[in-house]
């Protein structure tokens, strides 16, 4: 089925798009990039375009770019880091003259992937991928997000649901393990403790029925394909064995695939803004929302936060009250039960047994 889908996706490409991929595949570095980092045809096309853009910007071949990077790192890794971070900053400026911020971030990530697919982990380029211009982001409109959510597969829906329900940054979400969301198989609302070691910021947030239901379905699929899910298993993981933890570039590629499928833009920043905008309709004090989103508020750290951040049970009650503002299904409990029953009706006895064995209602 996957091969058939890939062939269909390939046939949907224009002649120029096919030539773009083939041109990059003819280079050693480009071939390794597309084989190691791009499973879907749409991802191959995006990475191929990004590689050719970097080649055009530097006026060097794809292989020469990678070889130069490797030589620089071997000669002096610290000087190489400074040099290539500056190169990618200039590359960002060059992209900004032609593309909007979402495309700039996407092509920057693809160009960085070209280098990192061709070097060992210890030599990987750390140039920071630019974010969307926050001044232009008003969040995803509710109707658009409902359409995106409906058109997404189980994996995409789980990722979108968690980001949308929690208001987390991409960096924090990508660090999530199953041990961080214990109880999701039995409870419709789940409390999450987060800690950013680098910034020394500790905060709490939650996920609700949308994310929980999507995570249950996604987890069932992962178990059915043979994965062993333990506390240390990453939630945001690759689609194929060995199911490695996603990085920010991979998440950007996933959102680009959703854009191509739906024609609507979604990103971590837009989902984060969606959370902040719609939850504020009920959560009136901005300090609480900032705390849930992991902004620089240390619990007990400053006087205002110490008095305004309520105990966890009260936070959960407030979150439940506000959840109606971000609920994409806007269905009551009876409707949710009916939806689950409908899913069960379409399952084989083995699938139902697997669900029950893992406590998924």
N, C-alpha and C positions, 0 to 999 in steps of 0.2 A: 504493500500500500504506500509506504514511504517513497519507494523508487518511482511509483506511478505518479505520486504528487509532485516529486522533483522534476520528472519529465514534463508534466503538465505546466509547471511553473517555468521551465526552460522554454517551452514552446510559446509561452505568453510573452516572452521578451521580444523586443524589436531587434532587427538585424544589427543595429549600432550597439545595443546593449550586449548582445552575444559577442560581438567583436571586442568590446571593452574587456570582458572577462577573459576571452581567449588571449588577448594581448598580454595581460598580466600573468596568465598561466604559463606563458612561454619563458618567463624569467624564473630563475631558481628561487629567489626570495619570494616572489609573488606566488609561485606554485605552493611553497610551504605555507604561506599565509592562508591561502584559500583552502588547503587541505586540512590544516590544523585548527583554524579558527572559524570557518564558515561551512555550516552544514546545509542551510537553506540557500536556494538559488538567489533569493533577494538579498541575503547577507553577502554572498559572493560578489554580487553586482556593486553593492555599497562599498565593500572593502576595495574592490578593483578600482572604482572611481577615485576613492581617497588616495590610493597608492599612486595613481597617475597624476593626481593633483599635486602631491608632494614632489613627484618627479619633475613636473612642469615648474613648480615654484623654485626648486633648487637647480634646475637645468642639469640634472644628472639622471642616469638610469636607475631603475629600482634596485638592481643588484649593487651598483656603486654606492648608493645611499647606505644600504645595510653594511656593506664592507667597510665604509668609512666610519660608521658608528662603532663597529666592533674594534677597529684599529684604534680609535680614540679612547675607548674604554680600557683597552689593554695597555695603552701608553700611560694614561693617568685618569682613573675613573672619576676623580673629583672635578678636574678640568673638563672632562667629557660631559659630565652632568650639567655644568654651567653652560657649556657651548650648545648642547642640544635642547636644553630648556629655552634658551634664547632663540634658537632656530624655530622651535615650535610656537613660541610667542609671536615671532614675525610671521609664521605661517598662518596663525590665527588672524592677524591683522590683514593679511592678504586675502583670506577667505571672506572676511567681513565686508570686503569691497564688492563681493559678488553674491553673497548668500545671507539669509536671515539667521538669527542666532541658533535656532534649532538645527539647521543644516551645518552650520559652522561646528557645533559641538559634535555632530555625527561624523563629519569628514575628518575632524581632528582625531577622534577616537580611532577611526579606521586607519589613518596614517600611522598612529602610534602602534597599532596592532601589527602593522607590517614589520616594524623593527622587533617588537617583542615576540613575535612568532618565530623569529630567526635567531634568537639568542637564549642562553640559559637563564633561569630565573634570577640568578645573582647579578646579571648584567642588564636587566630590563630597564627601559626608559621610564622615568617617573614624572614626565611632563604632565601637569595637571590639565585635564580636559576642561575647556571653558564651559560655563553654565549658560543657560538661557538668560537673556537680559531680564532681570526680575521686574524692571519697570514696565515691561510689556506684558507681564503675566497676570491675568486676572483670575486664573484658575480655569479648569475645564467646566464649561456650562453643564448643568445637571442633565439636560436632554442629550447632549453629546456624549457624556460619560455613560449614560444608560445604553446608548447605541454601541459604544465601544465595548462595554462590558458584555452585552448580548452577543456581539460578534467574536469575542475572544474565546480561545480554547481554555481548557481547565487550568493549565499551567499559567497562562497569561492572566486569567481571572483571579487566581490565587495571589499573584504578585500585585496586581492592581488593587485588589481588595485590601491587602495588608497595608500598602502604602496609603490608600485612600482612608482607611479606617483609623490609622494610627497617627498620620501626620509626620511620620519619620522622614529623616533625610535618607538619601540613597545609601550613603556610607553606613549608617546605622542599620538600615534594613538588610543590607547585604551581609552583615555580621550575624544575623539572626540564625539560631539553631532551633531544632525542635524542642530542646530543653527549655527554651525561653518562652514557649507558648503552651506549657503543660495545662491540660484540662480542656483543650480545644475540641477533643472528640466527645466530651460530655456536656460542655457549657457553651451557651450562645454568646457570652461575653467573656473575654479573657484579659486578665491583667498582665502587663509586661513590665519588668524591671530592666532598665537600660543603664549602662555605664560607659561613658567615653573615657578610656584610659588616658588618651593623649591630652584631652582638654580638662580632665578631672571633673566632668559633669555627670552627675547622677540624676536620673529622672524616671518618671513612670508614664506609661501610656496604656492604651487598650485597643483591642480589636473587637468588632461586633459581628452580628449574624452574617453579613455579606462575606467578609473575609473568612469567617469560621467555616461557613458552608463550602466556600470555594477551596479552602485548605483541606477539608475532609475529602472532597472529591479528588483533588490533586494527589493527596497522600495515598489514597486507595490505588490510584493508577501507578504510583511509584512502587507500592508493595506488590502489585500484580505483575510488574515487570521484573521482580526479583530483588529489589532493593531492601536492605535491612535498615529500618529507621530507628536510630537511637538518639539520645539527647544531643550528641555532638554532630548529628547530621545537619548540614546546612539546608535551610528552606529554599533560598534562592540558589538553585543549582542548575548545572547544564542539563541539556535534554537527553544526552546519551552517555553511556558508560565511559569513564569511571565516575560520572556525576559530580564534577568538581564545583566548588563554590563559584558563583558568578562574580565578575568584577563590574565596575561602572561602565566600561566600554561595552561589555556584553549586554548589559541592561539597556543601554542606548540603542543597540542594534535591535533588540526585541521591540522597543517602542517604535523604531523605524518600520519594522515589519507590520505593526499594527496600523501605522499611518498609511502604508501602502494598501492594506486590506480594507480599511474603513474610510480613508480620506480625511480622518480627523486626527488632530495632534494631541498626543498625551505624553507626559513626561513626569519624572519624579517631582520636579518643581511645580508643575501645574496641579498635580494631585495634592501636594502639600498646601498649595494656596487654596485649593478647593476645600480641604479640611478646615483650614483657618477661617475661610470666609463663611462657610455654612454652619460650622459649629458655633461661631460667634453670635448667631441668631438666638442661641439659648445660653451659652456660656459667656456671660456679660463681662467678667473681669479678664482682661488680657493676660494677666500674670499666669492664670491657670492654663490657658491655651498655650502660652509660651513654654510653660513647664512640660506639658504633654508632648510638645513638638521638639523638646530637647534643646531649647535655646539656653543661653548662659545664665541659668538660674539654678544655683546649688541648693538642694533642699536643706534648710536650716542655715544656709550660708549668708543670706542678707536679711535684714530686718523685715522688709516688706514681704518677701517670699515666705519667711518663717510663719507669719501670721495669716497669710492668705491661702497657702496651699493646705487644703483640708486633709484629714486622714484618708487612707486608700478606700475604705468602704464608702465614704461620702463622695470621693472623686468618682467612683464607679456609678453611684446613683446619678450624679450630675451627667456623666457620660451617657448613661442610658436615656436620660431625658432629652439630651441633645442629639442622640443618634438618629432620630427621625429626620433630621435635617440632611443627613448624608446617606440615608438608606436608599439604595438604588432599586430595590424591589418594592419598598413601601408596602410590604405585606404583613398582615397580622400573624399571630402564632398558628391559627387554624390554617391559613393559607400555606404557611411554611410546612406544616405537617402533611398537607395534601400534596405539596410539591415533592416531598421526600417519598411519600407513598407511591407517587407516579413513577419516580425514578426506580424504586424497588420493583415495581411491576414489570419493568422492562429488563430486569437483570436475570441472569441464570441463577439456579440454586447455589452454584459455587460462589458466584459474586456476592449474593446475599449473605452466605455463610461467612465470607471473608470480612464483610462490613461488620457483622455482628461480633465476630471474633476480636476485632480491634475496637469495639465499643463505639462505632460510628452509627449514630441514630438515623 
